[in-house]
Amino acid sequence: INSVFLFFCPNVCITVYRALFAQYLFFLGLSYTTATLAATVSNMTPIFTFLIAVPLRSETVDVRSKAGLAKIAGTLASVSGAILLSLYKGAALTHTASSTQEHGENGTTGNSGSKGRWLLGSALLLLNCITFSLWMLLQGKLTKKYPAVISSTAFMALISSLQAGALAVTTQRHLSVWLLRGSIQIATVLFAVRKI
């Protein structure tokens, strides 16, 4: 029973951590910025994983080798690009009718009207990358202790489903929201259940 507890406890904690922090920070940051910035900043996850793994001695960097210098140069280029995207917001590239309504005179979108909200959204997206990087490092340590990756993944999917179900029930209490309407919704559910 001790080995079962050692597997389930860290797995539950890691799943709760990933669902609560990383996903919430991503969606909150996305609501303050744009999908373009969110997608670009999400590509910073490997950089943060590298930057966190070096002090934890999970990754080694030899500054005397070409590979070590390439890692450092790539990290600096990626971080400077993300900072540039966070601090500078250019004008819209398209000028269609919907784009004109969506973008104001100063080039900001309706969802992120002020520069403060844009910077807050950028910071939240960066925090998402950091928490996701920490999650991956924790997951790596868990995989070393419990090498049955498929069981671990299935258990995390179960815990995530329970979390999502509890959140859905607490936020949408009206029964009419849960009723399937139309053939596409019914086909989607049948297809998903069939794949299980």
MARDOTI-880231 format. One record per atom (N, C-alpha, C): residue number from 1; residue in three letters; z, x, y. Coordinates in pm, whole numbers, padded with zeros to 5 digits, m for minus. Last residue first. Example, Ala and Ser with C-alpha at 12.3 -4.5 7.8 and 13.67 -1.06 7.14 Angstrom:
2
(2,'SER',(00708,01285,m00225))
(2,'SER',(00714,01367,m00106))
(2,'SER',(00787,01290,00003))
(1,'ALA',(00780,01319,m00569))
(1,'ALA',(00780,01230,m00450))
(1,'ALA',(00780,01320,m00330))
This chain:
196
(196,'ILE',(m02648,m01308,00579))
(196,'ILE',(m02516,m01265,00533))
(196,'ILE',(m02517,m01263,00383))
(195,'LYS',(m02891,m01423,00625))
(195,'LYS',(m02886,m01276,00623))
(195,'LYS',(m02752,m01225,00574))
(194,'ARG',(m02826,m01692,00641))
(194,'ARG',(m02903,m01646,00527))
(194,'ARG',(m02897,m01494,00514))
(193,'VAL',(m02704,m01703,00889))
(193,'VAL',(m02622,m01725,00769))
(193,'VAL',(m02695,m01676,00645))
(192,'ALA',(m02926,m01658,01055))
(192,'ALA',(m02812,m01566,01058))
(192,'ALA',(m02727,m01580,00933))
(191,'PHE',(m03085,m01882,00990))
(191,'PHE',(m03137,m01747,00968))
(191,'PHE',(m03023,m01645,00964))
(190,'LEU',(m02920,m02089,01075))
(190,'LEU',(m02958,m02080,00934))
(190,'LEU',(m03010,m01940,00900))
(189,'VAL',(m02909,m02032,01351))
(189,'VAL',(m02787,m02029,01271))
(189,'VAL',(m02821,m02015,01123))
(188,'THR',(m03183,m02065,01416))
(188,'THR',(m03114,m01939,01441))
(188,'THR',(m02989,m01926,01356))
(187,'ALA',(m03230,m02333,01352))
(187,'ALA',(m03300,m02227,01278))
(187,'ALA',(m03233,m02092,01296))
(186,'ILE',(m03069,m02454,01547))
(186,'ILE',(m03039,m02474,01405))
(186,'ILE',(m03105,m02365,01321))
(185,'GLN',(m03200,m02369,01781))
(185,'GLN',(m03060,m02335,01758))
(185,'GLN',(m03023,m02348,01611))
(184,'ILE',(m03454,m02484,01738))
(184,'ILE',(m03440,m02339,01751))
(184,'ILE',(m03296,m02296,01727))
(183,'SER',(m03421,m02760,01736))
(183,'SER',(m03456,m02692,01612))
(183,'SER',(m03439,m02541,01621))
(182,'GLY',(m03136,m02904,01906))
(182,'GLY',(m03272,m02851,01897))
(182,'GLY',(m03295,m02770,01772))
(181,'ARG',(m02806,m02811,01920))
(181,'ARG',(m02908,m02902,01970))
(181,'ARG',(m03043,m02834,01958))
(180,'LEU',(m02487,m02801,01783))
(180,'LEU',(m02621,m02744,01780))
(180,'LEU',(m02721,m02849,01826))
(179,'LEU',(m02183,m02798,01964))
(179,'LEU',(m02281,m02874,01887))
(179,'LEU',(m02418,m02807,01897))
(178,'TRP',(m02017,m02666,02137))
(178,'TRP',(m02032,m02611,02003))
(178,'TRP',(m02135,m02685,01919))
(177,'VAL',(m02002,m02819,02366))
(177,'VAL',(m02059,m02685,02376))
(177,'VAL',(m02093,m02629,02238))
(176,'SER',(m01861,m03043,02293))
(176,'SER',(m02005,m03057,02317))
(176,'SER',(m02074,m02921,02327))
(175,'LEU',(m01593,m02978,02288))
(175,'LEU',(m01666,m02984,02161))
(175,'LEU',(m01816,m02989,02182))
(174,'HIS',(m01448,m02756,02514))
(174,'HIS',(m01519,m02882,02496))
(174,'HIS',(m01604,m02876,02370))
(173,'ARG',(m01349,m02501,02548))
(173,'ARG',(m01269,m02596,02471))
(173,'ARG',(m01340,m02729,02446))
(172,'GLN',(m01414,m02193,02584))
(172,'GLN',(m01498,m02313,02575))
(172,'GLN',(m01428,m02415,02487))
(171,'THR',(m01210,m02003,02577))
(171,'THR',(m01285,m02021,02701))
(171,'THR',(m01370,m02147,02701))
(170,'THR',(m01095,m02013,02323))
(170,'THR',(m01008,m02026,02439))
(170,'THR',(m01086,m02050,02568))
(169,'VAL',(m01315,m01977,02157))
(169,'VAL',(m01239,m02102,02147))
(169,'VAL',(m01150,m02121,02269))
(168,'ALA',(m01396,m01718,02232))
(168,'ALA',(m01486,m01832,02252))
(168,'ALA',(m01410,m01964,02249))
(167,'LEU',(m01176,m01564,02153))
(167,'LEU',(m01214,m01570,02294))
(167,'LEU',(m01302,m01691,02321))
(166,'ALA',(m01185,m01606,01876))
(166,'ALA',(m01066,m01645,01952))
(166,'ALA',(m01098,m01658,02101))
(165,'GLY',(m01440,m01495,01821))
(165,'GLY',(m01411,m01636,01793))
(165,'GLY',(m01292,m01686,01871))
(164,'ALA',(m01401,m01228,01892))
(164,'ALA',(m01500,m01308,01964))
(164,'ALA',(m01476,m01457,01942))
(163,'GLN',(m01203,m01158,01702))
(163,'GLN',(m01177,m01147,01847))
(163,'GLN',(m01273,m01236,01926))
(162,'LEU',(m01343,m01203,01464))
(162,'LEU',(m01220,m01278,01491))
(162,'LEU',(m01186,m01275,01640))
(161,'SER',(m01545,m01013,01496))
(161,'SER',(m01579,m01155,01486))
(161,'SER',(m01458,m01243,01515))
(160,'SER',(m01395,m00777,01491))
(160,'SER',(m01470,m00813,01613))
(160,'SER',(m01507,m00961,01613))
(159,'ILE',(m01304,m00787,01226))
(159,'ILE',(m01207,m00791,01337))
(159,'ILE',(m01277,m00832,01467))
(158,'LEU',(m01555,m00765,01094))
(158,'LEU',(m01467,m00880,01073))
(158,'LEU',(m01368,m00896,01188))
(157,'ALA',(m01643,m00516,01182))
(157,'ALA',(m01723,m00636,01213))
(157,'ALA',(m01639,m00762,01196))
(156,'MET',(m01447,m00356,01069))
(156,'MET',(m01458,m00364,01215))
(156,'MET',(m01539,m00485,01257))
(155,'PHE',(m01510,m00396,00798))
(155,'PHE',(m01380,m00439,00849))
(155,'PHE',(m01383,m00450,01001))
(154,'ALA',(m01763,m00281,00787))
(154,'ALA',(m01747,m00424,00756))
(154,'ALA',(m01614,m00476,00810))
(153,'THR',(m01698,m00015,00847))
(153,'THR',(m01785,m00091,00937))
(153,'THR',(m01771,m00241,00913))
(152,'SER',(m01540,00049,00623))
(152,'SER',(m01484,00058,00758))
(152,'SER',(m01566,m00024,00857))
(151,'SER',(m01725,00018,00419))
(151,'SER',(m01605,m00066,00422))
(151,'SER',(m01543,m00067,00561))
(150,'ILE',(m01906,00221,00495))
(150,'ILE',(m01951,00081,00488))
(150,'ILE',(m01832,m00014,00492))
(149,'VAL',(m01757,00460,00477))
(149,'VAL',(m01810,00415,00606))
(149,'VAL',(m01849,00267,00602))
(148,'ALA',(m01514,00603,00345))
(148,'ALA',(m01591,00485,00304))
(148,'ALA',(m01643,00414,00429))
(147,'PRO',(m01345,00812,00432))
(147,'PRO',(m01490,00834,00429))
(147,'PRO',(m01573,00715,00382))
(146,'TYR',(m01094,00842,00628))
(146,'TYR',(m01136,00736,00537))
(146,'TYR',(m01288,00738,00530))
(145,'LYS',(m01080,01076,00777))
(145,'LYS',(m00964,01034,00697))
(145,'LYS',(m01001,00930,00593))
(144,'LYS',(m01332,01086,00893))
(144,'LYS',(m01285,01202,00814))
(144,'LYS',(m01168,01163,00725))
(143,'THR',(m01337,00845,01027))
(143,'THR',(m01431,00865,00918))
(143,'THR',(m01391,00985,00832))
(142,'LEU',(m01148,00890,01225))
(142,'LEU',(m01120,00791,01122))
(142,'LEU',(m01212,00810,01001))
(141,'LYS',(m01287,01078,01381))
(141,'LYS',(m01163,01117,01314))
(141,'LYS',(m01127,01019,01202))
(140,'GLY',(m01497,00913,01467))
(140,'GLY',(m01525,01033,01389))
(140,'GLY',(m01402,01082,01314))
(139,'GLN',(m01359,00726,01617))
(139,'GLN',(m01428,00681,01497))
(139,'GLN',(m01462,00800,01407))
(138,'LEU',(m01279,00889,01828))
(138,'LEU',(m01178,00830,01740))
(138,'LEU',(m01240,00783,01608))
(137,'LEU',(m01535,00938,01935))
(137,'LEU',(m01453,01050,01886))
(137,'LEU',(m01343,01000,01793))
(136,'MET',(m01609,00677,02005))
(136,'MET',(m01688,00751,01905))
(136,'MET',(m01610,00869,01849))
(135,'TRP',(m01413,00617,02197))
(135,'TRP',(m01421,00538,02075))
(135,'TRP',(m01498,00613,01966))
(134,'LEU',(m01480,00800,02395))
(134,'LEU',(m01350,00813,02327))
(134,'LEU',(m01351,00736,02196))
(133,'SER',(m01726,00684,02464))
(133,'SER',(m01720,00821,02412))
(133,'SER',(m01590,00845,02338))
(132,'PHE',(m01639,00440,02564))
(132,'PHE',(m01724,00441,02445))
(132,'PHE',(m01726,00580,02382))
(131,'THR',(m01498,00529,02785))
(131,'THR',(m01425,00461,02678))
(131,'THR',(m01508,00456,02551))
(130,'ILE',(m01712,00642,02931))
(130,'ILE',(m01599,00725,02889))
(130,'ILE',(m01523,00659,02775))
(129,'CYS',(m01877,00420,02975))
(129,'CYS',(m01928,00535,02900))
(129,'CYS',(m01814,00623,02848))
(128,'ASN',(m01702,00262,03127))
(128,'ASN',(m01751,00213,03000))
(128,'ASN',(m01801,00329,02914))
(127,'LEU',(m01682,00423,03353))
(127,'LEU',(m01563,00405,03268))
(127,'LEU',(m01601,00350,03131))
(126,'LEU',(m01941,00380,03449))
(126,'LEU',(m01901,00514,03406))
(126,'LEU',(m01776,00509,03318))
(125,'LEU',(m01919,00110,03511))
(125,'LEU',(m02016,00152,03410))
(125,'LEU',(m01985,00292,03360))
(124,'LEU',(m01727,00126,03714))
(124,'LEU',(m01696,00052,03591))
(124,'LEU',(m01792,00090,03478))
(123,'ALA',(m01872,00267,03907))
(123,'ALA',(m01751,00326,03850))
(123,'ALA',(m01713,00257,03719))
(122,'SER',(m02071,00078,03962))
(122,'SER',(m02108,00210,03909))
(122,'SER',(m01988,00277,03842))
(121,'GLY',(m01912,m00127,04068))
(121,'GLY',(m01990,m00150,03947))
(121,'GLY',(m02031,m00019,03881))
(120,'LEU',(m01822,00006,04298))
(120,'LEU',(m01727,m00040,04198))
(120,'LEU',(m01797,m00064,04064))
(119,'LEU',(m02066,00042,04431))
(119,'LEU',(m01990,00159,04387))
(119,'LEU',(m01886,00122,04282))
(118,'TRP',(m02131,m00228,04473))
(118,'TRP',(m02223,m00141,04401))
(118,'TRP',(m02149,m00018,04347))
(117,'ARG',(m01920,m00314,04631))
(117,'ARG',(m01937,m00373,04497))
(117,'ARG',(m02029,m00287,04411))
(116,'GLY',(m01972,m00157,04856))
(116,'GLY',(m01846,m00142,04783))
(116,'GLY',(m01854,m00199,04643))
(115,'LYS',(m02211,m00253,04950))
(115,'LYS',(m02209,m00118,04894))
(115,'LYS',(m02081,m00094,04815))
(114,'SER',(m02275,m00594,04858))
(114,'SER',(m02215,m00492,04942))
(114,'SER',(m02216,m00357,04870))
(113,'GLY',(m02418,m00751,04667))
(113,'GLY',(m02448,m00758,04809))
(113,'GLY',(m02390,m00646,04892))
(112,'SER',(m02507,m00784,04393))
(112,'SER',(m02432,m00668,04441))
(112,'SER',(m02456,m00651,04590))
(111,'ASN',(m02649,m01012,04347))
(111,'ASN',(m02530,m00988,04267))
(111,'ASN',(m02445,m00874,04321))
(110,'GLY',(m02867,m00990,04519))
(110,'GLY',(m02770,m01096,04543))
(110,'GLY',(m02641,m01073,04466))
(109,'THR',(m02930,m00644,04606))
(109,'THR',(m02952,m00766,04529))
(109,'THR',(m02843,m00866,04560))
(108,'THR',(m03058,m00476,04896))
(108,'THR',(m02953,m00503,04799))
(108,'THR',(m02981,m00632,04726))
(107,'GLY',(m03236,m00424,05096))
(107,'GLY',(m03268,m00378,04963))
(107,'GLY',(m03160,m00403,04860))
(106,'ASN',(m03187,m00535,05342))
(106,'ASN',(m03142,m00397,05323))
(106,'ASN',(m03165,m00347,05181))
(105,'GLU',(m03276,m00794,05320))
(105,'GLU',(m03349,m00702,05406))
(105,'GLU',(m03310,m00558,05382))
(104,'GLY',(m03230,m00871,04967))
(104,'GLY',(m03213,m00894,05110))
(104,'GLY',(m03294,m00793,05191))
(103,'HIS',(m03381,m01003,04682))
(103,'HIS',(m03342,m00884,04757))
(103,'HIS',(m03335,m00917,04905))
(102,'GLU',(m03456,m01257,04602))
(102,'GLU',(m03346,m01191,04532))
(102,'GLU',(m03292,m01072,04612))
(101,'GLN',(m03670,m01322,04759))
(101,'GLN',(m03550,m01405,04769))
(101,'GLN',(m03431,m01334,04709))
(100,'THR',(m03846,m01123,04677))
(100,'THR',(m03807,m01130,04817))
(100,'THR',(m03682,m01214,04835))
(99,'SER',(m03879,m01184,04409))
(99,'SER',(m03815,m01057,04445))
(99,'SER',(m03768,m01059,04588))
(98,'SER',(m04015,m01420,04424))
(98,'SER',(m03881,m01422,04366))
(98,'SER',(m03806,m01294,04400))
(97,'ALA',(m04252,m01327,04547))
(97,'ALA',(m04169,m01429,04613))
(97,'ALA',(m04029,m01431,04556))
(96,'THR',(m04273,m00965,04522))
(96,'THR',(m04314,m01101,04488))
(96,'THR',(m04220,m01199,04557))
(95,'HIS',(m04271,m00686,04552))
(95,'HIS',(m04252,m00774,04668))
(95,'HIS',(m04305,m00913,04639))
(94,'THR',(m04103,m00415,04386))
(94,'THR',(m04200,m00525,04388))
(94,'THR',(m04169,m00617,04505))
(93,'LEU',(m03900,m00238,04434))
(93,'LEU',(m04033,m00186,04413))
(93,'LEU',(m04141,m00294,04415))
(92,'ALA',(m03644,m00251,04684))
(92,'ALA',(m03711,m00311,04569))
(92,'ALA',(m03853,m00257,04558))
(91,'ALA',(m03493,00061,04794))
(91,'ALA',(m03550,m00073,04816))
(91,'ALA',(m03617,m00122,04689))
(90,'GLY',(m03213,00236,04638))
(90,'GLY',(m03338,00222,04712))
(90,'GLY',(m03381,00078,04727))
(89,'LYS',(m02907,00360,04659))
(89,'LYS',(m02975,00241,04609))
(89,'LYS',(m03097,00217,04695))
(88,'TYR',(m02699,00621,04573))
(88,'TYR',(m02818,00580,04647))
(88,'TYR',(m02882,00461,04581))
(87,'LEU',(m02481,00656,04405))
(87,'LEU',(m02460,00662,04549))
(87,'LEU',(m02579,00615,04631))
(86,'SER',(m02582,00632,04146))
(86,'SER',(m02466,00552,04187))
(86,'SER',(m02452,00546,04337))
(85,'LEU',(m02788,00818,04133))
(85,'LEU',(m02818,00675,04115))
(85,'LEU',(m02704,00586,04162))
(84,'LEU',(m02635,01053,04168))
(84,'LEU',(m02739,01016,04264))
(84,'LEU',(m02773,00868,04254))
(83,'ILE',(m02480,01049,03938))
(83,'ILE',(m02415,01040,04069))
(83,'ILE',(m02515,00999,04176))
(82,'ALA',(m02680,01081,03746))
(82,'ALA',(m02600,00957,03748))
(82,'ALA',(m02529,00939,03881))
(81,'GLY',(m02770,01338,03815))
(81,'GLY',(m02861,01222,03821))
(81,'GLY',(m02785,01092,03826))
(80,'SER',(m02544,01490,03760))
(80,'SER',(m02592,01482,03899))
(80,'SER',(m02690,01366,03915))
(79,'VAL',(m02527,01453,03483))
(79,'VAL',(m02418,01405,03569))
(79,'VAL',(m02467,01393,03713))
(78,'SER',(m02766,01579,03399))
(78,'SER',(m02741,01438,03372))
(78,'SER',(m02633,01379,03463))
(77,'ALA',(m02729,01845,03486))
(77,'ALA',(m02844,01766,03535))
(77,'ALA',(m02820,01616,03514))
(76,'LEU',(m02497,01918,03342))
(76,'LEU',(m02495,01916,03489))
(76,'LEU',(m02610,01832,03546))
(75,'THR',(m02597,01899,03078))
(75,'THR',(m02483,01817,03120))
(75,'THR',(m02479,01805,03273))
(74,'GLY',(m02798,02092,03081))
(74,'GLY',(m02831,01952,03056))
(74,'GLY',(m02721,01858,03101))
(73,'ALA',(m02643,02323,03123))
(73,'ALA',(m02745,02283,03221))
(73,'ALA',(m02783,02137,03203))
(72,'ILE',(m02481,02324,02889))
(72,'ILE',(m02419,02316,03021))
(72,'ILE',(m02519,02269,03126))
(71,'LYS',(m02678,02347,02690))
(71,'LYS',(m02584,02234,02689))
(71,'LYS',(m02522,02215,02827))
(70,'ALA',(m02795,02590,02763))
(70,'ALA',(m02876,02468,02768))
(70,'ALA',(m02786,02344,02767))
(69,'LEU',(m02585,02764,02713))
(69,'LEU',(m02631,02748,02851))
(69,'LEU',(m02716,02621,02865))
(68,'GLY',(m02576,02735,02433))
(68,'GLY',(m02460,02699,02515))
(68,'GLY',(m02498,02677,02660))
(67,'ALA',(m02829,02837,02364))
(67,'ALA',(m02793,02699,02329))
(67,'ALA',(m02675,02651,02413))
(66,'LYS',(m02815,03102,02445))
(66,'LYS',(m02909,03012,02512))
(66,'LYS',(m02874,02866,02484))
(65,'SER',(m02474,03229,02478))
(65,'SER',(m02596,03198,02403))
(65,'SER',(m02686,03104,02483))
(64,'ARG',(m02249,03251,02625))
(64,'ARG',(m02333,03371,02616))
(64,'ARG',(m02464,03344,02541))
(63,'VAL',(m02104,03026,02603))
(63,'VAL',(m02176,03044,02729))
(63,'VAL',(m02265,03167,02726))
(62,'ASP',(m02077,02818,02349))
(62,'ASP',(m02081,02962,02369))
(62,'ASP',(m02167,02989,02492))
(61,'VAL',(m01880,02554,02272))
(61,'VAL',(m01984,02596,02365))
(61,'VAL',(m01970,02747,02383))
(60,'THR',(m01802,02309,02026))
(60,'THR',(m01787,02444,02080))
(60,'THR',(m01907,02475,02169))
(59,'GLU',(m01615,02015,01973))
(59,'GLU',(m01745,02075,02004))
(59,'GLU',(m01720,02212,02064))
(58,'SER',(m01356,01958,01941))
(58,'SER',(m01447,01897,01845))
(58,'SER',(m01587,01953,01860))
(57,'ARG',(m01168,02040,02124))
(57,'ARG',(m01216,02136,02024))
(57,'ARG',(m01294,02071,01912))
(56,'LEU',(m01111,01892,02340))
(56,'LEU',(m01044,01853,02217))
(56,'LEU',(m01083,01943,02098))
(55,'PRO',(m01284,01998,02532))
(55,'PRO',(m01141,02029,02541))
(55,'PRO',(m01062,01992,02415))
(54,'VAL',(m01531,01890,02408))
(54,'VAL',(m01507,02034,02429))
(54,'VAL',(m01359,02065,02444))
(53,'ALA',(m01526,01612,02409))
(53,'ALA',(m01512,01682,02281))
(53,'ALA',(m01483,01831,02299))
(52,'ILE',(m01575,01539,02670))
(52,'ILE',(m01442,01511,02614))
(52,'ILE',(m01420,01591,02487))
(51,'LEU',(m01839,01622,02703))
(51,'LEU',(m01737,01672,02795))
(51,'LEU',(m01595,01647,02745))
(50,'PHE',(m01966,01476,02494))
(50,'PHE',(m01965,01622,02493))
(50,'PHE',(m01852,01677,02581))
(49,'THR',(m01925,01218,02592))
(49,'THR',(m01874,01255,02459))
(49,'THR',(m01864,01406,02448))
(48,'PHE',(m02064,01234,02829))
(48,'PHE',(m01919,01219,02833))
(48,'PHE',(m01856,01252,02699))
(47,'ILE',(m02322,01259,02717))
(47,'ILE',(m02269,01363,02807))
(47,'ILE',(m02117,01355,02813))
(46,'PRO',(m02359,01023,02572))
(46,'PRO',(m02353,01152,02503))
(46,'PRO',(m02296,01265,02587))
(45,'THR',(m02348,00835,02797))
(45,'THR',(m02246,00837,02693))
(45,'THR',(m02244,00969,02615))
(44,'MET',(m02551,00804,02975))
(44,'MET',(m02457,00913,03001))
(44,'MET',(m02352,00927,02891))
(43,'ASN',(m02691,00578,02931))
(43,'ASN',(m02744,00700,02870))
(43,'ASN',(m02656,00821,02896))
(42,'SER',(m02567,00402,03097))
(42,'SER',(m02532,00398,02955))
(42,'SER',(m02584,00521,02881))
(41,'VAL',(m02702,00443,03334))
(41,'VAL',(m02567,00500,03320))
(41,'VAL',(m02523,00500,03173))
(40,'THR',(m02936,00296,03277))
(40,'THR',(m02941,00439,03307))
(40,'THR',(m02806,00505,03286))
(39,'ALA',(m02845,00037,03238))
(39,'ALA',(m02917,00104,03131))
(39,'ALA',(m02920,00255,03153))
(38,'ALA',(m02729,m00009,03491))
(38,'ALA',(m02647,m00017,03370))
(38,'ALA',(m02714,00055,03254))
(37,'LEU',(m02951,00010,03661))
(37,'LEU',(m02843,00108,03671))
(37,'LEU',(m02758,00108,03545))
(36,'THR',(m03095,m00213,03561))
(36,'THR',(m03154,m00080,03564))
(36,'THR',(m03047,00027,03571))
(35,'ALA',(m02932,m00430,03606))
(35,'ALA',(m02956,m00390,03467))
(35,'ALA',(m03017,m00250,03461))
(34,'THR',(m02706,m00363,03882))
(34,'THR',(m02829,m00416,03823))
(34,'THR',(m02842,m00366,03680))
(33,'THR',(m02373,m00459,03959))
(33,'THR',(m02490,m00375,03987))
(33,'THR',(m02614,m00442,03930))
(32,'TYR',(m02174,m00635,03886))
(32,'TYR',(m02169,m00580,04022))
(32,'TYR',(m02293,m00499,04059))
(31,'SER',(m02226,m00696,03623))
(31,'SER',(m02223,m00807,03718))
(31,'SER',(m02219,m00758,03863))
(30,'LEU',(m02199,m00446,03505))
(30,'LEU',(m02332,m00506,03514))
(30,'LEU',(m02335,m00621,03614))
(29,'GLY',(m01921,m00420,03508))
(29,'GLY',(m02003,m00330,03590))
(29,'GLY',(m02144,m00385,03609))
(28,'LEU',(m01863,m00621,03321))
(28,'LEU',(m01812,m00632,03457))
(28,'LEU',(m01892,m00543,03552))
(27,'PHE',(m01987,m00518,03093))
(27,'PHE',(m02034,m00645,03149))
(27,'PHE',(m01983,m00667,03291))
(26,'PHE',(m01841,m00272,03062))
(26,'PHE',(m01987,m00276,03077))
(26,'PHE',(m02033,m00405,03144))
(25,'LEU',(m01577,m00355,03034))
(25,'LEU',(m01614,m00272,03148))
(25,'LEU',(m01765,m00273,03171))
(24,'TYR',(m01600,m00494,02791))
(24,'TYR',(m01561,m00565,02912))
(24,'TYR',(m01601,m00486,03037))
(23,'GLN',(m01671,m00285,02615))
(23,'GLN',(m01762,m00396,02638))
(23,'GLN',(m01729,m00471,02767))
(22,'ALA',(m01441,m00110,02639))
(22,'ALA',(m01577,m00065,02664))
(22,'ALA',(m01671,m00181,02695))
(21,'PHE',(m01201,m00279,02597))
(21,'PHE',(m01226,m00192,02711))
(21,'PHE',(m01373,m00165,02736))
(20,'LEU',(m01223,m00459,02375))
(20,'LEU',(m01156,m00495,02500))
(20,'LEU',(m01199,m00409,02616))
(19,'ALA',(m01372,m00332,02173))
(19,'ALA',(m01411,m00464,02222))
(19,'ALA',(m01350,m00493,02358))
(18,'ARG',(m01238,m00087,02138))
(18,'ARG',(m01381,m00090,02171))
(18,'ARG',(m01418,m00225,02233))
(17,'TYR',(m00974,m00173,02077))
(17,'TYR',(m01000,m00084,02190))
(17,'TYR',(m01146,m00095,02235))
(16,'VAL',(m01019,m00317,01843))
(16,'VAL',(m00964,m00385,01961))
(16,'VAL',(m00993,m00303,02086))
(15,'THR',(m01108,m00105,01681))
(15,'THR',(m01194,m00221,01707))
(15,'THR',(m01147,m00295,01831))
(14,'ILE',(m00887,00064,01676))
(14,'ILE',(m01014,00113,01728))
(14,'ILE',(m01105,m00003,01764))
(13,'CYS',(m00695,m00105,01556))
(13,'CYS',(m00673,m00051,01691))
(13,'CYS',(m00803,m00004,01754))
(12,'VAL',(m00812,m00147,01304))
(12,'VAL',(m00787,m00261,01394))
(12,'VAL',(m00770,m00211,01537))
(11,'ASN',(m00812,00117,01210))
(11,'ASN',(m00937,00045,01222))
(11,'ASN',(m00922,m00075,01316))
(10,'PRO',(m00541,00189,01196))
(10,'PRO',(m00630,00254,01293))
(10,'PRO',(m00760,00179,01315))
(9,'CYS',(m00466,m00020,00998))
(9,'CYS',(m00404,m00008,01131))
(9,'CYS',(m00493,00067,01230))
(8,'PHE',(m00620,00019,00760))
(8,'PHE',(m00634,m00101,00842))
(8,'PHE',(m00579,m00085,00982))
(7,'PHE',(m00547,00276,00656))
(7,'PHE',(m00685,00242,00686))
(7,'PHE',(m00694,00127,00785))
(6,'LEU',(m00274,00271,00629))
(6,'LEU',(m00332,00381,00706))
(6,'LEU',(m00479,00357,00738))
(5,'PHE',(m00250,00049,00460))
(5,'PHE',(m00200,00040,00598))
(5,'PHE',(m00262,00150,00684))
(4,'VAL',(m00359,00163,00228))
(4,'VAL',(m00421,00044,00287))
(4,'VAL',(m00379,00030,00433))
(3,'SER',(m00178,00366,00176))
(3,'SER',(m00315,00403,00212))
(3,'SER',(m00390,00285,00273))
(2,'ASN',(00050,00209,00116))
(2,'ASN',(00054,00299,00230))
(2,'ASN',(m00088,00338,00272))
(1,'ILE',(00000,00083,m00120))
(1,'ILE',(00000,00000,00000))
(1,'ILE',(00000,00087,00126))
